[in-house]
Amino acid sequence: MSTGRGAGDDVRPDRVTIRSGARPHTEFGHDDVDADAELVVIRTADHKHWDGLLMRPREDRGGRAGTLVIVVHGSLGNYMGGVPRRMAFELAHHGYAALSINTRMANFGVVYGGGLFDETPHDLAGAMDLARDIGFERVVLMGYSLGASIVTHYQALRRPPEVVGLCTLAHPWSLPESMRARWTRLRARPSYTEVARMALRAGVDRGDDDDVVIVHRGAGPTDAPFDSEAWSLRCWWQCRGPESRNPVSVDRIRDIGVPVAFIQAGDDPVLPGDDGDNLAEAARAAGLDVHLEHVPGADHTFWGMVPEVADRAVAWLDALPIDRDVMVPPRGAQSGTARLVTIEGGDGSLHDAILERHGDPTAARAAATGRRTAIIHLHGNQGNLSVGALRFIRTPIAGLGVPILTMDTRIGNVSQLFGTAVLEDVLEDVRAATAWLAGEGYDHVLLSGYSLGATAALYCAVHDLGLPLVGAAGLGTAWSLPESSRDRMDRCGAAPSYDELVELCRPYADVAPADDVSLVIHRMYLPDDAPHAAGVYTARTWWHSRGPDSEAAKAYLHVGRVPAPVLLVQGTADVIVAPDDAIRLADRARADGHSDVEVHMLEGVGHDFGDHDATVGALRDWVLRVA
């Protein structure tokens, strides 16, 4: 969560901040002091892997710690944002273990074509496998909004023996009908019927061509990007289309076979009807034990009221029948190397981060060098601390004795979609991270970044950060994001073209997010009409990272002015950044008088740096030399 004030405040902030996933009092290091937080990975039968956050109370209170609550996010959400993240905190405070998970519908899954509702049972099955591996024999499924429909479909389909209950929050009785009603009420453009026709014309019901569509006023009453929705037509058809059946919970609820609690918002503008009553009636007709309650004054986000929602959920959990002794799974050996923290910027923005530190190597290195150096590592485009951050480098690099802080920035997550991702502003995020590290006793800093994060790292490296800089490393660094984008878009036949976008976006360079406009750029990244090759931006966010006047995005202007050694790591098979950009940047730095610039070209490696050993090998000796 990295945009705007209010994430630690009870005052309701702007809609951009709310849609970014911020919720009051969800700071690592403060709200989880009486619980253990662990990052985990969920692996699925169809060879996907998703992130999860496991929260466990430090002591068993009344036998609660033997029950695991698996929590699933809402639309455009993720395991560390919004209601699910806060619920995980609160459940652990009450003594229950909680596992907040990503699914394939998290983050931008529904925008770029991978977020298919009908495939989500694989994700829940992976979470159940992890629960079994840990040793949990008693599980409750919990879903928020879209997540409520996901867990209901899974339980109706699979009915694993460990699941003893289903608890849903702000549960739509039918995702398709909920969207149809909302879009009609808000006068969305295109309308529900028009999007359905677009999907049928594309043939997504037959597995044919997909596309990305922006729906203005899909989520709110204005034309601003933060009130819009972006969908892959195929994802929309499976989840919200008029012929989809699996997201119709009023039908699926009859087959879940376990007690169910519906906790609905009392003043919900997204679900203003009698969704909870319809669901409860269908569940009772199937002979299920049903609990239904409405939280007075709560909106769809349960803003400021998640603790009360948790109290109600815990009361229901406590009342679930127990027909056997419940074992509290033993805790595994905790390495203690990875620590979740939340860093507050000078403007009140909050940024989640992972600090990985290996005690003995770090102490030995400090003794040998006489200084305590830490790395700040920045994610790539639309990324966060665990997505687009090349997270595989964290453990081996920290194992060298150089702790590494991988952080969210304000250009991560959904900020690009809603108009707040301005590259220059990352400088304040990095300064906040440097100040936090100084407070932890570190006295030197090394900046690194991947892709867009590499550009941001070089830009920040030429500014005063508050601690001495010992080096800057870029992995997949473009010579210039504007020029790289122009060349690639020309090569791929992008529509609109680069030059057309310049004219379209220029008037929005300095507008407020409410006055911005949303864009879909086909074939922006690859010569392919599929959603995964498209770029989804606002005019403002495209201009500030790809526009011709974006000075912060031109690495060649900064690389020679970095007051420390520079390392550029580049794959020869990269189709996003031209492989020779690293060599060009090094030549420019040397021409500008910088004598300590190294380039490591990795043969056959693409933009994802899939050869982990080679990538870490390219970093290792340089990090040891400069840090």
N, C-alpha and C positions, 0 to 999 in steps of 0.2 A: 504494500500500500504506500504510494509515494506521491500522491497529489493532494495539495490543499491542506487547510487547517481542519481540525475537528476530529481527527481519528482518535485523539485522546481527550476529547472535549464532549460535554453533554449538549452543547449548542449545535443544532443541526446545520451542517455546512451546505455548500452548493451541490447541485445535482451531479456535477462532474465528479466530485469527491465521493459521493454516495455510490455512483456507478462504478467507481474504481475499486470498490470493495472495502472502503474504510468503514469502521464501526467504532463507537466509543470504547475506550479502555481495553485495547487489544495489543498491548505492547509486550514483546518478549523481554524478560528480565524484570518485569514488574507484576504482570497479572498471572504469571505461571510460577510464582515463587514457591508454591506448595505443591507443585506437580513437576514431573519429568517430561520434557518435550524431546521427541526423537523423530528425525526425518527417515521415512521408509520408502521403499519402492514396491509397487504392486505390479506383478507380472501376469499377463493374460494368456489364455490358450491360443489366441491368434497372434501371438508374438509381439504384443505391445507392452509398454511399461509406463506406468503413471506414478506420480508422486503422492505421498501421503504424510500426514502429521499425526503421530501417535502420542497422545497425552495420557499419562498414567499418574494416579495419585500416589504420593510417597508412602502412604500407609492405608491399610484396609479399614474402612469404617462400616461396620455392620454387614460385612460380606459383600459390599457393593463392588469392590475392585475385581471380582471374578466375572463381572459382566462387561462386555465390550459393546459400545455403541458405535456403529459405523455411520458416519455422517456424509451426506452427498450434497454438493453445491447446487446453486441455481443457475439461471441463464447467464452466460459469459462469466461465470464465477470460477473459483478454483479453491483448492484445499486450504489456502492460507488467507482467504479474504472473506469479508462479509459475515453473514449469519453462521455458516459452518465453523469458521475459525473461532468465533466468539463462543459458540455452543461447546466446542471441544474444550476450551478453557473452563467454562462454567461446569460442565459435567465432571471434569477432573477435580475441580474445587469441591464438588459434592461427593467425591469418592468413587465415581465411575470412571472406567477407562474409556477413552474415546479415540476413534481413528477417523480423521477427516481426510477424504480421498479425492483425487482428481478422477475424472472419467474422460473418455474421448470427446465429450461435449464441453469440456472445460476450456477456459481462455478463448482462443480463436477457432476452436474446432468446428463450430457450425458455420464459420465464415469461409474457411478454406477447404471444406468438403469432407473432412474426416469425422465430424461429429454426428455420426449416424445413430439415432435413438435405438434402432432395432439391434444394434451390436453391443449396447451397454451391459447386457447380462454378462458378457465376458469380463467386464471391468469389476462388477460386483463379485463374480466368482473368484477373480484374482484376489480381491480383498478378503473374501472368506478363506481362501487358501492361506493367506498371510496370517489371519486370525488363528487358524488351526496350527500353523507352524509355531506361533508364539505360545500356544497352549490354551487359548480361550475355547471353552466348551459351551458358553452361553452368550448369545449375540442378539442385540436389538438393532434393527435397521432404522435409520432416521434420514429423512430427506427434506430439503427446503425448496419449495416452489417447483421448478423443473425437477430437482432432485427427488421430490416426493413422488412424482410420476415414475422416475427411474427405479426407485426402490420397490414401488408397488408392482411394476411390471416384472422385475427380477423375482420377487418373492412368489408371485402368482405362477411364474414359469418354472422355478427351480425348487422352491420350498426345502432348503437345506435343514437338516435336523437340529443344527445348533441355534437357529433363529427362533426366539421365543416371543417376539413382539415386533410391531411396526409402529413407529411414531413419525407423523408427518407435520410439517409446519407450512402454513399458507399454501395448502394443497388445492390445485385446480381440479375440478371434477373431470374436465376434459381439456387437454392442452389445445387441440384444434379449436374447440368452441370458445375457449377463453380468449384466444388470440383473435378469432373472428369478431367477437363482441368488442374487444378493446380497440381493434383497428377501425371498426365501424364508428365507435363512440368518438375516437380521436380524429376521424376523417383521414386515415393514413393514405399515403400516396407512394406506390400503387396500392390499390385496395386488396383485401383478402382474395376476392374473386379474380382480380387481375393477376395476382401472383400465382394463383392456382392455374390459370390459363397459361402463364409463362412456363410453369413447370411442365405442364402437359405438352406444350409445343416443343420444349427442349427434349422431351421424352425421358425425363429422369425416372418416371415410374417403370420404364423398361431398361434402365441402366444406360441410357444414351447420354447426350451432351449435358454437362452441368454448367452453371454460371453463377456469378455473384450479383446479388441485387441489394440496393439500399432502399429501405422503406422509411420514408420521411413521416414523422409523427407516429411512428410505430410504438414508441415507448413513452411519449409525453406530448403535451399540447402545443409545442412550438416547432419551428423548422430548424432549430439548432441541432448540430450533430449529436449532442448528448441525449436528445429525444428521438433519435433515429435508431433503426436496427439494421444490421447487415447479416445476410444469410447466403449460404450456398443453396441453390434451389433444391438439390437432392436432400440436403440436411433438413430444409424446411418441409419438404414433402413427407419425409418419414416422421417428423416430430409434430408438425402443425397442419399438414395437408388434410383436405376434406375426406380422404379415403384411408387415413392412418387409423389404426385400431389399438395398437399397443400403448399409445399415450392417453387413451381414454380410461382413466382410473376408475370411473364409476362402474365399468364393466370388469376391469381386472381385479378390483378389490374383493370381489366375491370368492376368488380362488386363493387368497393368501394363507388361509388356514391357521392364523395366529391372532391373538388379541391386537387391537389397533387403537391408537389415539390420534385424533385429529385436533391440532391446535391451530386455530385460524385467527387472523388479525381482525380486530373488531371494526376497524375503519380502513379497509383495504381498497385503494383506488384501482388496483390491478384486477382484483377479484371481488367486484362489488356485489355479486349475487349470493346465492345460498349454496355455494360449493360444498361447504362442510356438511350441511344438512343432507344434500343429495348423496354424498359419499357415505355418511353414517347410515342413511336409510338402506342403501344397497348392501352395506356390510351386515347390518342387522338381519336383513332378509336372507342372507347366507348363513345365519346362525352364529356369527362371530361376536365376541365380546368387544363392545365398542365404547370408547370414551370420546366425547366431543366437547370442546369448550372454545370460547372466543375471548381474546385478550382485549378488553376495552381500551379504546384510544390508540391501538397499535396500527401502523400502516403496514404495507406489504414487506417493507424492509425490517420491521420490528425495531426501528431506530430508537436507541436508548432504552429498549425494553427487553433485550435478550436475556438479562438475568432473571426477569420475571417469567419469561417463557421457559427458561431452564428450570426454575422452581416448579413450574407446573408439570414439565416433563419428568422431573425427578420424582414427584409425588406419584405419578402414574407408574414409573419404573419400579418404585418401591412396592407398589401394590401388585405387581405381576406375580402370579403363583410360581413357587419353586418346588419342584417335585423330587429334587435330589440335592445332595451336597454340591456346592459350587466351589471348584478349586480356583484359587488365585494363582495364575501362571507365575512361575519364578521369573525374576528379571535376569536377562542375559548379562554377561560381563560388559559393563559400560566402559568404553574406551576413554570417554571424556574429552575427545579431541575436537568435536564439533559443538559449537555453542550458538544457539539462536539468540539474536539481539534485535532490538529496534532502535534506530538512530533518529533523533529529532533534529531537523534543520533549523536554521535561524528564523525561517518564516513559519515554523510550526509544522512543516511537512514531516511525515514519518516514513521511514525507510527500513524495511525488514532486511536482515543480513545474516549470513552465516560466517562466524569466525572459526576457522580451523587452526588449531595450535597443538603441536606435539611437544610435550613438556621437556623431555630430556634433550632432544636435538636443539630445541629453541634455547634452552639454558646454555648448552655447550657452544652454540654459535654466538650468543651474546658475550660469553666469556672470551671467545677467540677474537671477536671483532671490536669489542668495547662499545657496541651500540645495539639497540633493539629495533630491528627493521621489520615492518609489516607491509604486506601487499594489499592494495585495494584493486579488486578486479571487477570490470564492468561488463554487463551482458550486451547482447546484440539487439537487432531490430525486433520490436514487440516482445522482448524477452523479460525475464526477471531473474531472481537469484538462482533459480533451478532450471530455467528454460533459456536456451540460447546463451549460456554462460560458459560452455565447455567445462562443465562441473567436474569432469574426470581429472582435471589438472589439480584440483584442490588438495587431495590427500597426498599425492607424491611430492608436490611442491612444499606443502606444510611439513612433510617428513624430512625435508632438508634442514629444518630449523628456522624457516621463514614463515611465520603465520600469514594466512591469507584471508581477507575479508571480502566475500562475494556479496554484493549488495544490489537491492532494487534501486532504480532511479526514477525520476519523474517522467522519463521517456519510455518507461516499460509498461507492461500489461496493456490496458485498454486506452492509454492516454493518446496514442496516435489516432485512434478511431473517434475520440471525442474532442480533439482539438487542443490538448494541453501539452503535447510533446514538443517542446522547444529545446533544441540541442544545447544552446548556450547555457540554459538553466542547470544543466548537469554539474556545472562548476560548483554551484552552491551545495549540491548533494555530496560531492567529493570533499569539499571543505568541511562539511558536517561529519563525514566519516573520519577525516583526518583528526578533527578535534576530539572525536570519541576515542580514537586510538591513542591520542596523546593522554587522555584521561586514564587509559589502561596502562600507561607506562611506556609506550613505544615512542622512540625519538627520531626515527627516520621512516620514510615511506617510499614505496615503489608502486607505480601505477601500471596496470595492464588492462587490456580489453580485447573483446572479440568482435570483429566486424564493425558494426556501428559503434560498439563500445570501444573499439580500438581508436576510431576517429575521435571519440569523446575523450579518451585518455590522453592522446597527444595534445588536444586543445587545452585540457585542464593542466597538463604538465608544464605549460609555459607561463602559468599564473602562480601567484603566491598561495600555497595551500596551508600554511601554518606550521609545517614540519619540513625539514630538508628533504629534497627529492634525490634518491640514489639511482633511479632508472625509470624508463618507460618502455613497455613492451606492447606490441600490437600483433594480433593474430588475425590474418585476413584483412589487412588495412588497405582501403582504397586510396589511390593517389589523391582523389578528390571525389567525394560522394556526388556532387553535381555532375562532374564530367564522366565519372564511372556510370552514373545512371543514364546520362545522355547516350553514351556509346552503347550500352547494353540495350536500352530501349529502342534505339535505331536499328540495332542488329536483330532484335526480336520482333520488330514491327508493332510496337506498343500502340495502344489506342486508349485515350488520346496520346498523341506523340509528345515528346519532351517539349518541343517548341510551343505546342498548343497548351500544354500545362503551364508553361511559364506565363503566358498571357492570361490564362484562366485564374492562376493562383496569386499573381502579383498584387491585385487589389486587396487580398485577404491577409497580407503579411503581418499586419499589426492590429487586426481586429480582435475583439473579445471572443471567447469561445461561443458565446450565444449568437454571434453574427457570422460564424464560419459556415462552410458547406462541406458535405461529404463527397468523396470521390471513389470510384472504382477504376483502376488503371489496368486494362487487360494486357497480358503479355509483358508485364513490367520486368519480370525476373527471368522468364524462360520463354522460348518461342512455342507456346502451348496455350490453348484457350481455356484450359482447366482452371478452376479457382486457385489451386496452389501456385499458379504462375502469376497471379494478379497481385496488385498492390491496393490496399484499402487504406486511405488516408483522409484527412481533411485538407482543404486548400492551405491552411495555415501550417499544419504539421509537415506537409510535403515541402512547402517553401523553405522552412527552417532547417531541413536536412538535405534537400535535393535541389532547391532553387539556386540559380546562378549567383545570387548575391549572398549566399550563406557562407560567410567567412569561416565560421567555426567548423564547417563540414569539409573544409579543404585542408587535408592533412599536410600537403606540400608546403603550406604557408607556415606551419608550426614545427615540423619535424626538425628543422635546423636550429630552432631557438630553444629546444629542450635543454635545460641546464644540467644534464646528466646523460649517461650512456643510454643508447636506444637499441632495441632488438626488434626486428621485423621478421615474423614467421609466416611463410606463405606456401600454399599447396600449388603444385604445377597443374593440377586438374580442376582448379577452381573455375566455375562458370559464372559466378556472381561477381567476383573481383578479379580483374585481369592479373594473371600470375606475375607479369613483369612490373606490376605497380610497386612491389616491395623494392625492386632494384632501382626503379625511378626515384622512389622516395629517398633511398640511401644516397643516390648520386646528388639529389637536390640538397640533402642535409650537408653533405661534404662540401658542395659548392658554396653553401652558406656559412662554412667555417666550422662545422661540427665534425670532429675527427673520430669520435667513438660511436660508430653505427655498425651494427652487425646484421646480416641477412641470412636466414636459414630457409632454403627452398626444400620442400618435402615432396619427393617424387611420387606422382600418382595420387596425391592427397587432394580431396575436394574441399569445398568451403566449410563443410561440417567437421573437418579435421578428424575423420573417422579412424585414422591410424593413431591410436592414443599413445602407444609407446614412442613412436617417432616424434609426436608433438611434445611430449614431456621431455624427451631427450634433447630436443632443440632448445628447450627452456633451461634445463638443469644447470649446465656449466655457467651460462651467462648469469643466472640468478645467484649462484654461489659466488661469482666474481664481484658483482656489484652490490649485493645486499649485505 
